[in-house]
Amino acid sequence: MKNLLFLLLVLLFIPTISSAQITLFIEIETIRNNNGQILLEFNSETEEVVKGISEKIAENKCIITVENLKPGNYAFKYFHDENMDEKINTNFMGLPREGYGFSNNAKGKFGPPTFDKMIFEVTHTDTIKCTPTYILKQK
């Protein structure tokens, strides 16, 4: 009888255990200054936007927390919005004036990387470190 009761209790808690939520910390390092904010778009593996996040910069880095994730494949892109206008500013040739980056520190040729280069798997609470790319020097 005790074994049956124990088995029932275990079966009741299995759905809770298997749907445990994961927290992902995204640490963006070597930001060129503390001006503005980091804007980040977090996507599912189907390229659907899961969350849009903005976070302040301190000591030339930014830590973004993405909570309540389920295990799966994700990707993100971000940029350093130095002037707080919520868009990536470019020069007359279309080159970004502000820093930007992608998950896996993926790089593209003559544009952003393909989505498959940005995808990473989330299985447990973890920290990912990224470094933005700055094409143009700061004025």
Helices and strands as residue ranges (DSSP letters): H 2-18, E 22-28, E 37-44, E 49-56, E 62-69, E 72-81, E 100-102, G 103-105, H 115-118, E 120-122, E 126-130
